[in-house]
């Protein structure tokens, strides 16, 4: 026998170890807590202040309203003109190129005149020589004048300002001007051509000038300086006064029950912005650190006592406790880091992964409580705690309600899409109820929700490694195991076909009872398919695999036969480990006979040995354990009832009812259900289901009449 003191000591040490795990989780999160001071009140313009009177804790600047600041920013942007810098080298370059072209063309023209060598050409030559000197001097004066006024690219101006007004920087002095005060290359060329025409040129001189296109030669000397323009704009915006006064320490900002007017709202909002990110010192620092620690201890104490009262088996299983703690610690830790370094990306953290994963392996209540614990704890540090709690709370409820029967790949996508829709819908509702219009920041939040959904889809793929690591079993895994093409089930059907058919019938019976009583129908069906796999090592010793009149038990004693029959449980566990079946399925193999006896061989032995020793009964008894869940208890009933129903010679509703009641009553009297959470109501429902299903199994069929043979035709 086990030592009771040793068992008590082991149980006590296990509880201490679990408590240490919880304390370690608190310690890790305490190190990650965002320690910047923050404003813990929720307030809206036009609403009533429901908290205690708010007194200014220190002097702080009263900020201008955001709308007023935006208006002043727009005014500065409108008044600030783009800066164009004068390039003094352009005039010299253009004039050199222009005079060079004139000189080249003049020389070419004169050479052609001299080649003709007549009186008319000599007269034209003399006239052009005089014109060339006057034209060059006048052209130089006109070019210098144009570049003193300034030549600018009109398109460049219109791209930088809609008014056509800008500033010209000359000798580090900015002169305000507009497009009408300067020339463009086209207008400058037109002016130059117009002035040149006033020189009273002869026909030959006009012909000489017609070969010039001034618009292709003239270049802008006023160039847009984007860097200087941006710099001046930033300086102007930075010099803009963002404050409109000071709130003195001790000044009452708002009293309980007061309406939050625009003026009061601005004071509260200024205090919030001043407090956010402010570091604490002295006694305030000690109090805040103590508050952080107590908050985390309270949150994890709630989780511990909730598990202790409602899920004590979780606390008894170290790996399951670690799974919940690691999941909560990971989500809270990531949330704390995001709040600390990038709070505007907080909605990108896939907190909805908590109920998704917990609901995959547990029930809805535990998944929802775990999720709300994470959300409420993180809400103490999140900006706009009310909106944060509402969004994640509702999304958690939606996920818990929808993930129950997630057995196909498309279910996850549909569920994540539904959660995303709940996020977006509720966020829009809250935004509109707060009398706010959608801005760029609101659209950014919607994109964060979409990113959250994608991260949830990606992260959920780690559920299988978690399942294998922590010993869980999901619906998807159970569906895979239910496939009769599984290697182990194929071997069972091949080596012990009678046992395989028996397992299929038991699975149908147990599944129906589970659906009626609210148990896990998929788990019990899978367990039923594998509960007798140990029989395939010695299939001929079990009646469902024997031919009529042939039994190997005739050559064995009652004790030997009982030993072979009982051994199929241990063989089944051995095969389950070999084929790496989940622990939850192995539990069905271990418990489907509980601690009952092999009644046939025990009673035969008693009849043949009336003076037997009482201790011999243990050799006819299964090692157990007894069923410890609703599913394993229902399987025990279904297994015994299905096997016994095959022995009935007359099958009617009365005989089936008597059989079911007799077997269940015998198991109850043997205390086989005492370790399970099966209620008397569940047992009554299960019996009715078993009777109904057995009637369907053994229903009679209509006997078809013999085929009438055709009479031979008369010859």
C-alpha positions as CSV (number, residue, x, y, z in Angstrom):
1,X,0.0,0.0,0.0
2,X,1.1,3.6,-0.6
3,X,2.3,5.6,2.4
4,X,-0.4,8.1,3.3
5,X,2.1,10.5,4.8
6,X,4.3,10.4,1.7
7,X,1.3,11.0,-0.5
8,X,0.2,14.0,1.7
9,X,3.8,15.4,1.6
10,X,3.9,15.0,-2.2
11,X,0.5,16.7,-2.6
12,X,1.6,19.6,-0.4
13,X,4.9,20.0,-2.3
14,X,3.0,20.0,-5.6
15,X,0.7,22.8,-4.3
16,X,3.8,24.8,-3.2
17,X,5.4,24.3,-6.6
18,X,2.3,25.6,-8.4
19,X,2.2,28.7,-6.1
20,X,5.8,29.3,-7.0
21,X,5.0,29.2,-10.7
22,X,2.3,31.8,-10.1
23,X,4.8,34.0,-8.2
24,X,7.4,33.6,-10.9
25,X,4.8,34.8,-13.5
26,X,4.1,37.8,-11.3
27,X,7.8,38.6,-11.0
28,X,8.5,38.4,-14.7
29,X,5.6,40.8,-15.5
30,X,6.6,43.1,-12.6
31,X,9.9,43.6,-14.3
32,X,8.1,44.5,-17.6
33,X,5.5,46.8,-16.2
34,X,5.4,50.3,-17.9
35,X,6.4,52.6,-15.2
36,X,5.6,55.9,-16.8
37,X,2.9,57.9,-14.9
38,X,-0.4,57.9,-16.6
39,X,-3.9,59.4,-16.2
40,X,-6.4,56.8,-15.0
41,X,-9.7,58.8,-15.5
42,X,-12.0,58.4,-18.5
43,X,-13.7,61.6,-19.6
44,X,-15.6,63.1,-22.5
45,X,-16.6,66.6,-23.5
46,X,-20.2,67.3,-22.4
47,X,-20.4,64.4,-20.0
48,X,-20.6,64.5,-16.2
49,X,-17.5,64.0,-14.1
50,X,-18.3,61.0,-11.9
51,X,-15.0,60.7,-10.0
52,X,-13.8,62.6,-6.9
53,X,-12.9,66.3,-7.3
54,X,-9.8,66.7,-9.5
55,X,-7.2,69.0,-8.0
56,X,-4.0,70.0,-9.9
57,X,-1.1,68.1,-8.2
58,X,1.4,70.6,-9.5
59,X,1.8,73.6,-11.9
60,X,1.2,72.5,-15.5
61,X,0.8,74.4,-18.8
62,X,-2.7,74.8,-20.2
63,X,-2.5,73.6,-23.8
64,X,-4.4,75.1,-26.7
65,X,-7.3,73.0,-28.1
66,X,-6.3,70.7,-30.9
67,X,-8.7,72.5,-33.4
68,X,-7.2,75.9,-32.6
69,X,-3.7,74.5,-33.1
70,X,-4.6,73.0,-36.4
71,X,-6.1,76.3,-37.5
72,X,-2.9,78.1,-36.6
73,X,-0.8,75.5,-38.4
74,X,-2.9,76.0,-41.5
75,X,-2.5,79.8,-41.3
76,X,1.2,79.5,-41.0
77,X,1.4,77.1,-44.0
78,X,-0.7,79.4,-46.1
79,X,1.3,82.5,-45.1
80,X,4.7,80.9,-45.5
81,X,5.9,81.4,-49.1
82,X,8.2,79.0,-50.9
83,X,11.8,80.2,-51.1
84,X,13.5,80.6,-54.5
85,X,17.3,81.3,-54.5
86,X,19.0,83.5,-57.1
87,X,21.7,81.8,-59.1
88,X,24.1,84.7,-60.2
89,X,26.1,82.5,-62.5
90,X,23.2,81.8,-64.9
91,X,23.2,85.4,-66.4
92,X,26.9,85.2,-67.2
93,X,26.5,81.7,-68.7
94,X,23.5,82.6,-70.8
95,X,25.1,85.9,-72.1
96,X,28.3,84.1,-73.1
97,X,26.4,81.5,-75.0
98,X,24.2,84.1,-76.7
99,X,27.1,86.3,-77.7
100,X,29.0,83.3,-78.9
101,X,26.2,82.3,-81.2
102,X,25.8,85.8,-82.5
103,X,29.6,86.0,-83.2
104,X,29.6,82.6,-84.9
105,X,26.6,83.4,-87.1
106,X,27.9,86.9,-87.9
107,X,31.2,85.5,-89.1
108,X,29.5,82.9,-91.2
109,X,27.2,85.5,-92.8
110,X,30.0,87.9,-93.6
111,X,32.1,85.2,-95.2
112,X,29.2,84.4,-97.6
113,X,28.9,88.2,-98.4
114,X,32.6,88.6,-99.1
115,X,32.6,85.6,-101.4
116,X,30.1,87.4,-103.7
117,X,32.4,90.5,-103.9
118,X,30.1,93.1,-105.5
119,X,29.0,96.6,-104.6
120,X,25.7,95.5,-102.9
121,X,27.3,92.9,-100.7
122,X,30.0,95.3,-99.6
123,X,27.3,97.8,-98.6
124,X,25.5,95.1,-96.7
125,X,28.7,94.1,-95.0
126,X,29.5,97.6,-93.8
127,X,25.9,98.0,-92.5
128,X,26.0,94.7,-90.6
129,X,29.4,95.6,-89.1
130,X,27.9,98.8,-87.6
131,X,24.7,96.8,-86.5
132,X,26.7,94.1,-84.9
133,X,28.4,96.5,-82.5
134,X,25.2,98.3,-81.5
135,X,23.2,95.0,-81.3
136,X,25.8,93.4,-79.0
137,X,25.8,96.3,-76.6
138,X,22.0,96.5,-76.5
139,X,21.6,92.7,-76.1
140,X,24.0,92.7,-73.2
141,X,22.0,95.4,-71.4
142,X,18.7,93.6,-72.0
143,X,20.0,90.3,-70.7
144,X,21.4,91.9,-67.5
145,X,18.1,93.6,-67.0
146,X,16.1,90.4,-67.3
147,X,18.2,88.5,-64.9
148,X,18.2,91.4,-62.4
149,X,14.4,91.2,-62.4
150,X,14.5,87.4,-62.4
151,X,13.5,84.5,-64.7
152,X,11.6,81.6,-63.1
153,X,10.0,78.3,-64.1
154,X,6.3,79.0,-63.7
155,X,5.4,75.3,-63.3
156,X,7.9,75.0,-60.4
157,X,6.1,77.9,-58.6
158,X,2.6,76.5,-59.1
159,X,3.8,73.1,-57.8
160,X,4.9,74.7,-54.5
161,X,2.1,77.3,-54.0
162,X,-1.4,77.8,-55.4
163,X,-1.4,81.6,-55.0
164,X,1.6,82.3,-57.2
165,X,3.3,84.2,-54.5
166,X,6.8,83.3,-53.3
167,X,10.0,84.8,-51.8
168,X,13.3,85.4,-53.5
169,X,16.5,85.1,-51.5
170,X,19.1,87.6,-52.6
171,X,22.2,88.3,-50.5
172,X,20.6,86.4,-47.6
173,X,17.5,88.7,-47.7
174,X,14.1,87.3,-48.7
175,X,12.0,89.5,-50.9
176,X,8.3,88.7,-51.3
177,X,7.1,88.7,-54.9
178,X,4.7,87.0,-57.3
179,X,4.7,85.6,-60.8
180,X,3.5,88.9,-62.2
181,X,6.7,90.6,-61.0
182,X,9.2,88.2,-62.7
183,X,9.7,86.7,-66.1
184,X,9.4,83.1,-67.3
185,X,11.7,81.9,-70.1
186,X,8.9,82.4,-72.6
187,X,7.9,85.9,-71.5
188,X,11.6,86.9,-71.2
189,X,12.3,85.8,-74.8
190,X,9.3,87.7,-76.0
191,X,10.4,90.9,-74.3
192,X,13.9,90.4,-75.7
193,X,12.6,90.0,-79.2
194,X,10.4,93.1,-78.8
195,X,13.2,95.3,-77.6
196,X,15.6,94.1,-80.4
197,X,13.0,95.0,-83.0
198,X,13.1,98.6,-81.9
199,X,16.6,99.0,-83.3
200,X,15.1,100.1,-86.7
201,X,16.8,97.2,-88.4
202,X,17.2,96.9,-92.2
203,X,15.9,94.0,-94.2
204,X,19.2,92.2,-94.0
205,X,19.5,92.8,-90.3
206,X,16.0,91.5,-89.7
207,X,16.9,88.4,-91.7
208,X,20.0,87.9,-89.5
209,X,18.0,88.2,-86.3
210,X,15.3,85.8,-87.4
211,X,17.7,82.9,-87.0
212,X,17.8,83.3,-83.2
213,X,15.3,81.5,-80.8
214,X,15.9,83.3,-77.4
215,X,13.4,81.1,-75.5
216,X,15.7,78.1,-76.0
217,X,18.7,80.0,-74.7
218,X,17.3,81.8,-71.7
219,X,17.4,79.7,-68.5
220,X,15.7,80.4,-65.1
221,X,18.0,82.0,-62.5
222,X,15.5,81.7,-59.6
223,X,15.6,78.1,-58.3
224,X,13.3,76.5,-55.7
225,X,15.1,75.6,-52.5
226,X,12.9,72.8,-51.0
227,X,15.2,72.2,-48.0
228,X,15.2,75.8,-47.0
229,X,11.5,76.1,-47.4
230,X,10.9,73.0,-45.2
231,X,13.3,74.3,-42.7
232,X,11.6,77.7,-42.4
233,X,8.2,76.0,-42.2
234,X,9.4,73.8,-39.3
235,X,10.9,76.7,-37.5
236,X,7.7,78.7,-37.8
237,X,5.6,75.7,-36.5
238,X,8.0,75.1,-33.7
239,X,7.9,78.7,-32.6
240,X,4.1,78.6,-32.5
241,X,2.9,78.9,-28.9
242,X,1.2,75.6,-27.9
243,X,0.1,76.8,-24.5
244,X,-2.4,79.5,-23.5
245,X,-1.8,79.7,-19.8
246,X,-0.8,77.9,-16.6
247,X,-2.9,75.9,-14.1
248,X,-1.6,76.4,-10.6
249,X,-1.0,73.6,-8.1
250,X,-4.0,73.1,-5.8
251,X,-6.4,74.6,-8.3
252,X,-9.7,72.7,-8.5
253,X,-10.1,71.6,-12.1
254,X,-13.5,69.9,-11.8
255,X,-15.8,68.7,-9.0
256,X,-18.0,65.6,-8.8
257,X,-21.1,65.9,-10.8
258,X,-19.9,68.9,-12.8
259,X,-20.4,68.9,-16.6
260,X,-17.2,68.8,-18.6
261,X,-17.3,72.0,-20.6
262,X,-14.8,72.9,-23.3
263,X,-12.7,74.8,-20.8
264,X,-12.7,72.1,-18.2
265,X,-12.1,69.5,-20.9
266,X,-9.0,71.3,-22.0
267,X,-7.6,71.5,-18.4
268,X,-8.2,67.8,-17.8
269,X,-6.7,66.9,-21.2
270,X,-3.7,69.1,-20.5
271,X,-3.2,67.4,-17.1
272,X,-3.4,64.0,-18.8
273,X,-0.8,64.9,-21.4
274,X,1.4,66.3,-18.7
275,X,1.1,63.1,-16.5
276,X,1.6,60.6,-19.3
277,X,5.3,59.7,-19.4
278,X,6.1,61.7,-16.2
279,X,8.4,59.8,-13.9
280,X,7.6,59.4,-10.2
281,X,10.0,60.1,-7.3
282,X,10.2,59.5,-3.6
283,X,7.1,58.3,-1.8
284,X,5.0,58.5,-5.0
285,X,7.5,56.1,-6.6
286,X,7.3,53.6,-3.7
287,X,3.5,53.7,-3.8
288,X,3.3,53.1,-7.5
289,X,5.7,50.2,-7.4
290,X,3.7,48.6,-4.6
291,X,0.5,49.2,-6.6
292,X,2.0,47.4,-9.6
293,X,3.0,44.4,-7.5
294,X,-0.4,44.2,-5.8
295,X,-2.2,44.5,-9.1
296,X,-0.3,41.5,-10.6
297,X,-0.6,39.5,-7.4
298,X,-4.4,40.1,-7.3
299,X,-4.8,39.2,-11.0
300,X,-3.0,35.9,-10.7
301,X,-4.6,35.1,-7.3
302,X,-8.0,35.4,-9.0
303,X,-6.8,32.9,-11.6
304,X,-5.4,30.6,-9.0
305,X,-8.6,30.5,-6.8
306,X,-10.8,30.3,-9.9
307,X,-8.9,27.2,-10.9
308,X,-8.9,25.8,-7.4
309,X,-12.7,26.1,-7.1
310,X,-13.7,25.1,-10.6
311,X,-10.9,23.3,-12.2
312,X,-8.8,21.6,-9.5
313,X,-7.7,18.9,-11.9
314,X,-5.8,21.7,-13.9
315,X,-3.8,22.6,-10.8
316,X,-3.0,18.9,-10.2
317,X,-1.5,18.7,-13.7
318,X,1.7,20.7,-13.8
319,X,1.9,21.0,-17.6
320,X,-1.6,22.3,-17.9
321,X,-1.0,24.9,-15.2
322,X,2.3,26.0,-16.9
323,X,0.4,26.3,-20.2
324,X,-2.1,28.8,-18.8
325,X,0.6,30.8,-17.0
326,X,2.9,30.9,-20.0
327,X,0.1,32.1,-22.2
328,X,-1.1,34.8,-19.8
329,X,2.5,35.9,-19.1
330,X,3.4,36.0,-22.8
331,X,0.4,38.1,-23.8
332,X,0.7,40.5,-20.8
333,X,4.5,40.8,-21.4
334,X,4.1,41.7,-25.0
335,X,1.3,44.1,-24.2
336,X,3.5,45.8,-21.5
337,X,6.4,46.2,-23.9
338,X,4.2,47.7,-26.6
339,X,2.6,50.1,-24.1
340,X,6.1,51.1,-23.0
341,X,7.7,51.6,-26.4
342,X,5.0,51.9,-29.0
343,X,1.5,52.4,-27.4
344,X,-0.2,53.4,-30.7
345,X,0.4,49.8,-31.9
346,X,-1.3,48.2,-28.9
347,X,-4.3,47.0,-31.0
348,X,-1.8,45.0,-33.1
349,X,-1.1,42.6,-30.2
350,X,-3.2,39.4,-30.8
351,X,-4.8,39.1,-27.4
352,X,-7.7,37.2,-28.9
353,X,-5.2,34.3,-29.3
354,X,-5.7,33.6,-25.5
355,X,-9.4,32.5,-25.8
356,X,-8.7,30.8,-29.1
357,X,-6.0,28.6,-27.6
358,X,-7.6,28.0,-24.3
359,X,-11.0,27.2,-25.9
360,X,-9.3,24.7,-28.1
361,X,-8.3,22.6,-25.1
362,X,-10.8,23.6,-22.4
363,X,-14.3,24.8,-22.0
364,X,-15.8,28.3,-22.7
365,X,-15.9,29.4,-19.1
366,X,-12.1,29.0,-18.5
367,X,-11.2,30.5,-21.8
368,X,-13.4,33.6,-21.2
369,X,-12.1,34.1,-17.6
370,X,-8.5,33.8,-18.7
371,X,-9.0,36.3,-21.5
372,X,-10.8,38.8,-19.4
373,X,-8.1,38.5,-16.7
374,X,-5.4,39.4,-19.4
375,X,-7.5,42.2,-20.8
376,X,-8.4,43.9,-17.5
377,X,-4.9,43.7,-16.2
378,X,-3.5,45.2,-19.4
379,X,-6.2,47.9,-19.4
380,X,-4.7,49.5,-16.3
381,X,-1.8,50.6,-18.5
382,X,-3.5,51.0,-21.9
383,X,-4.4,54.3,-23.3
384,X,-8.2,54.8,-23.3
385,X,-8.9,51.9,-21.0
386,X,-12.6,51.9,-21.5
387,X,-12.4,51.4,-25.3
388,X,-9.6,48.9,-24.9
389,X,-11.6,46.8,-22.4
390,X,-14.8,46.9,-24.4
391,X,-13.2,46.0,-27.7
392,X,-11.2,43.0,-26.4
393,X,-13.9,41.9,-24.1
394,X,-16.6,41.7,-26.8
395,X,-14.1,40.1,-29.3
396,X,-13.3,37.5,-26.6
397,X,-16.9,36.6,-26.1
398,X,-17.4,36.3,-29.9
399,X,-14.4,34.0,-30.2
400,X,-15.4,31.8,-27.3
401,X,-18.9,31.3,-28.7
402,X,-17.7,30.5,-32.2
403,X,-14.7,28.3,-31.7
404,X,-16.4,25.4,-29.9
405,X,-16.7,23.1,-33.0
406,X,-13.7,24.2,-35.0
407,X,-12.9,21.0,-36.8
408,X,-12.0,22.2,-40.3
409,X,-9.4,24.5,-41.7
410,X,-12.0,27.0,-42.9
411,X,-13.5,27.4,-39.5
412,X,-10.5,29.2,-38.1
413,X,-10.6,31.7,-41.0
414,X,-14.3,32.3,-40.6
415,X,-13.9,32.8,-36.8
416,X,-11.1,35.3,-37.2
417,X,-13.1,37.2,-39.8
418,X,-16.0,37.3,-37.4
419,X,-13.8,38.6,-34.6
420,X,-12.3,41.2,-36.9
421,X,-15.9,42.3,-37.8
422,X,-16.8,42.7,-34.2
423,X,-13.6,44.8,-33.6
424,X,-14.4,47.1,-36.5
425,X,-18.1,47.4,-35.7
426,X,-17.7,48.2,-32.0
427,X,-14.9,50.6,-32.6
428,X,-17.0,52.6,-35.1
429,X,-19.9,52.6,-32.7
430,X,-17.8,53.9,-29.8
431,X,-16.2,56.5,-32.1
432,X,-19.6,57.8,-33.3
433,X,-21.1,57.8,-29.7
434,X,-18.2,60.0,-28.6
435,X,-19.3,62.6,-31.3
436,X,-16.0,62.1,-33.2
437,X,-15.5,62.0,-36.9
438,X,-13.2,59.5,-38.6
439,X,-9.7,60.8,-39.1
440,X,-6.4,59.3,-40.3
441,X,-5.7,58.0,-36.8
442,X,-9.0,56.1,-36.8
443,X,-8.2,54.5,-40.1
444,X,-4.8,53.5,-38.7
445,X,-6.6,51.7,-35.8
446,X,-8.7,49.8,-38.4
447,X,-5.6,48.7,-40.2
448,X,-4.1,47.6,-36.8
449,X,-7.2,45.4,-36.3
450,X,-6.6,43.8,-39.7
451,X,-2.9,43.2,-38.7
452,X,-4.2,41.7,-35.4
453,X,-6.3,39.2,-37.3
454,X,-3.4,38.2,-39.6
455,X,-1.2,37.7,-36.6
456,X,-3.9,35.6,-34.9
457,X,-4.2,33.4,-38.0
458,X,-0.4,33.0,-38.2
459,X,0.1,32.4,-34.4
460,X,-2.7,29.8,-34.1
461,X,-0.6,27.4,-36.3
462,X,1.5,26.9,-33.1
463,X,-1.4,25.1,-31.5
464,X,-0.2,21.7,-32.7
465,X,3.3,22.1,-31.1
466,X,1.6,23.3,-27.9
467,X,-0.8,20.3,-28.1
468,X,2.1,17.9,-28.2
469,X,4.2,19.7,-25.7
470,X,1.6,20.2,-23.0
471,X,-0.3,16.9,-23.6
472,X,-3.6,18.4,-24.9
473,X,-5.8,17.0,-27.6
474,X,-7.8,19.2,-30.0
475,X,-10.9,18.5,-32.1
476,X,-8.8,18.4,-35.2
477,X,-6.5,15.7,-33.7
478,X,-9.6,13.7,-32.6
479,X,-11.0,13.9,-36.1
480,X,-7.8,12.5,-37.5
481,X,-7.8,9.7,-35.0
482,X,-11.4,8.9,-35.8
483,X,-10.4,8.1,-39.4
484,X,-10.7,4.3,-39.8
485,X,-7.8,4.5,-42.3
486,X,-5.5,5.1,-39.3
487,X,-2.9,2.3,-39.2
488,X,-3.9,1.1,-35.8
489,X,-7.6,0.9,-36.6
490,X,-6.8,-0.9,-39.9
491,X,-4.8,-3.5,-38.0
492,X,-7.6,-3.9,-35.5
493,X,-10.2,-4.5,-38.3
494,X,-7.8,-7.0,-39.9
495,X,-6.7,-9.0,-36.9
496,X,-9.8,-8.7,-34.7
497,X,-12.8,-7.9,-37.0
498,X,-15.4,-8.7,-34.4
499,X,-13.7,-6.4,-31.9
500,X,-13.6,-3.7,-34.5
501,X,-17.4,-4.0,-35.2
502,X,-18.0,-4.0,-31.5
503,X,-15.9,-0.8,-31.1
504,X,-17.9,0.9,-33.9
505,X,-21.2,0.1,-32.2
506,X,-19.9,1.2,-28.8
507,X,-18.7,4.5,-30.4
508,X,-22.2,5.1,-31.8
509,X,-23.9,4.4,-28.5
510,X,-21.4,6.5,-26.5
511,X,-21.5,9.4,-28.9
512,X,-25.3,9.6,-28.7
513,X,-25.2,9.5,-24.9
514,X,-22.6,12.2,-24.9
515,X,-24.6,14.5,-27.1
516,X,-27.7,14.0,-24.9
517,X,-25.8,14.7,-21.6
518,X,-23.5,17.6,-22.9
519,X,-20.3,15.6,-22.7
520,X,-17.5,15.8,-25.3
521,X,-19.0,13.6,-28.1
522,X,-15.9,13.7,-30.4
523,X,-13.6,12.7,-27.5
524,X,-15.8,9.8,-26.4
525,X,-16.2,8.5,-30.0
526,X,-12.5,8.5,-30.5
527,X,-11.9,6.8,-27.2
528,X,-14.5,4.1,-28.0
529,X,-12.8,3.3,-31.3
530,X,-9.5,2.6,-29.5
531,X,-10.7,1.2,-26.1
532,X,-10.3,-2.4,-27.1
533,X,-7.2,-2.3,-29.2
534,X,-5.4,-4.6,-26.8
535,X,-7.6,-7.5,-27.9
536,X,-5.9,-7.7,-31.3
537,X,-2.8,-9.3,-29.7
538,X,-5.0,-12.3,-28.6
539,X,-8.2,-11.9,-30.7
540,X,-9.3,-15.6,-30.5
541,X,-9.8,-15.4,-26.7
542,X,-12.7,-12.9,-27.1
543,X,-16.1,-14.1,-28.0
544,X,-16.8,-11.5,-30.8
545,X,-13.9,-12.9,-32.7
546,X,-14.7,-16.6,-32.2
547,X,-16.4,-19.1,-34.5
548,X,-19.4,-20.8,-33.1
549,X,-18.5,-23.7,-30.9
550,X,-14.8,-23.0,-30.9
551,X,-13.2,-21.3,-27.9
552,X,-9.6,-21.6,-26.6
553,X,-10.8,-21.1,-23.1
554,X,-11.8,-24.7,-23.0
555,X,-8.1,-25.6,-22.6
556,X,-7.5,-23.0,-19.8
557,X,-8.5,-22.8,-16.1
558,X,-10.8,-20.0,-15.0
559,X,-7.8,-18.1,-13.5
560,X,-5.8,-18.4,-16.7
561,X,-8.8,-17.2,-18.8
562,X,-9.3,-14.3,-16.5
563,X,-5.7,-13.4,-16.8
564,X,-5.8,-13.4,-20.6
565,X,-9.0,-11.3,-20.6
566,X,-7.7,-8.8,-18.1
567,X,-4.4,-8.5,-19.9
568,X,-6.1,-6.8,-22.9
569,X,-6.2,-3.5,-20.9
570,X,-2.5,-3.5,-20.3
571,X,-1.9,-4.6,-23.9
572,X,-4.0,-1.8,-25.1
573,X,-2.1,0.8,-23.1
574,X,1.1,-0.6,-24.4
575,X,-0.1,-0.3,-28.1
576,X,-1.4,3.2,-27.4
577,X,2.0,4.3,-26.2
578,X,3.7,2.6,-29.2
579,X,1.5,4.4,-31.6
580,X,1.7,7.6,-29.6
581,X,-1.9,8.1,-28.9
582,X,-2.8,11.1,-26.7
583,X,-3.1,10.5,-23.0
584,X,-6.8,11.4,-23.1
585,X,-7.4,8.4,-25.4
586,X,-5.3,6.1,-23.2
587,X,-7.5,7.0,-20.3
588,X,-10.5,5.3,-22.0
589,X,-8.4,2.2,-22.5
590,X,-7.4,2.1,-18.8
591,X,-10.8,2.9,-17.4
592,X,-13.4,1.2,-19.6
593,X,-13.6,-1.8,-17.2
594,X,-12.8,0.2,-14.1
595,X,-12.3,-2.1,-11.1
596,X,-15.0,-4.6,-12.1
597,X,-14.6,-8.4,-12.3
598,X,-14.6,-10.8,-15.1
599,X,-17.9,-12.1,-13.9
600,X,-18.3,-15.2,-16.1
601,X,-15.0,-16.8,-15.1
602,X,-15.3,-15.5,-11.5
603,X,-18.7,-17.1,-11.0
604,X,-17.6,-20.3,-12.7
605,X,-14.6,-20.5,-10.4
606,X,-16.9,-19.9,-7.4
607,X,-19.2,-22.7,-8.5
608,X,-16.3,-25.1,-9.0
609,X,-14.5,-24.0,-5.8
610,X,-17.0,-23.4,-3.1
611,X,-14.4,-23.2,-0.4
612,X,-12.1,-20.7,-2.2
613,X,-10.0,-18.1,-0.4
614,X,-11.6,-14.6,-0.4
615,X,-8.3,-13.1,-1.7
616,X,-8.7,-14.9,-5.0
617,X,-11.3,-12.3,-6.1
618,X,-8.5,-9.9,-6.8
619,X,-7.1,-12.1,-9.6
620,X,-10.5,-11.8,-11.4
621,X,-10.6,-8.0,-11.0
622,X,-9.4,-5.4,-13.5
623,X,-6.7,-3.1,-12.2
624,X,-8.6,0.1,-12.9
625,X,-8.6,3.0,-12.4
626,X,-12.3,3.7,-12.2
627,X,-13.7,6.2,-14.7
628,X,-12.9,9.7,-13.6
629,X,-14.8,11.8,-16.2
630,X,-18.2,11.9,-17.7
631,X,-16.9,10.6,-21.0
632,X,-15.0,7.6,-19.5
633,X,-18.1,6.7,-17.4
634,X,-20.4,6.8,-20.4
635,X,-18.0,4.6,-22.3
636,X,-18.0,2.0,-19.6
637,X,-21.8,1.9,-19.7
638,X,-21.9,1.7,-23.5
639,X,-19.2,-1.0,-23.7
640,X,-20.9,-3.3,-21.2
641,X,-24.4,-2.7,-22.6
642,X,-23.4,-3.3,-26.3
643,X,-21.6,-6.6,-25.4
644,X,-24.4,-7.9,-23.2
645,X,-27.1,-7.0,-25.8
646,X,-25.6,-9.6,-28.1
647,X,-26.5,-12.4,-25.6
648,X,-30.2,-11.6,-25.7
649,X,-32.3,-14.4,-27.2
650,X,-35.5,-12.3,-27.4
651,X,-35.0,-8.7,-28.3
652,X,-37.9,-6.4,-27.3
653,X,-38.1,-3.0,-25.7
654,X,-38.8,-4.6,-22.4
655,X,-35.8,-7.0,-22.5
656,X,-33.5,-4.1,-23.7
657,X,-34.8,-1.8,-20.9
658,X,-34.2,-4.6,-18.3
659,X,-30.7,-5.2,-19.6
660,X,-29.7,-1.5,-19.6
661,X,-31.1,-1.0,-16.1
662,X,-29.5,-4.1,-14.8
663,X,-26.0,-3.3,-16.1
664,X,-26.0,0.4,-15.0
665,X,-27.4,-0.5,-11.6
666,X,-24.6,-3.1,-11.2
667,X,-22.0,-0.6,-12.1
668,X,-23.4,2.0,-9.7
669,X,-23.5,-0.6,-6.9
670,X,-19.9,-1.3,-7.6
671,X,-19.1,2.4,-7.1
672,X,-17.6,2.7,-10.6
673,X,-19.0,6.2,-11.2
674,X,-18.0,7.7,-7.9
675,X,-14.8,9.3,-9.2
676,X,-16.5,10.9,-12.2
677,X,-18.7,14.0,-12.3
678,X,-21.6,12.1,-13.9
679,X,-24.9,13.0,-12.1
680,X,-28.0,10.8,-11.6
681,X,-29.8,13.0,-14.2
682,X,-27.0,12.2,-16.7
683,X,-27.3,8.5,-15.9
684,X,-31.1,8.5,-16.5
685,X,-30.7,10.4,-19.8
686,X,-27.9,8.0,-20.9
687,X,-30.1,4.9,-20.2
688,X,-32.9,6.3,-22.3
689,X,-30.5,7.0,-25.1
690,X,-29.0,3.5,-24.9
691,X,-32.4,1.9,-25.1
692,X,-33.5,3.9,-28.1
693,X,-30.2,3.3,-29.9
694,X,-30.4,-0.5,-29.2
695,X,-33.9,-0.6,-30.6
696,X,-32.6,1.0,-33.8
697,X,-29.7,-1.5,-33.9
698,X,-31.9,-4.6,-33.5
699,X,-35.0,-3.4,-35.4
700,X,-36.7,-6.1,-37.5
701,X,-36.9,-5.9,-41.2
702,X,-39.8,-6.8,-43.6
703,X,-39.4,-10.3,-45.0
704,X,-39.5,-10.1,-48.8
705,X,-41.7,-12.8,-50.6
706,X,-40.0,-15.3,-52.8
707,X,-39.7,-14.4,-56.5
708,X,-42.6,-15.8,-58.6
709,X,-41.3,-18.0,-61.4
710,X,-42.8,-17.4,-64.8
711,X,-45.0,-20.2,-66.1
712,X,-43.7,-21.8,-69.2
713,X,-45.5,-20.8,-72.3
714,X,-48.0,-23.3,-73.6
715,X,-46.6,-25.0,-76.6
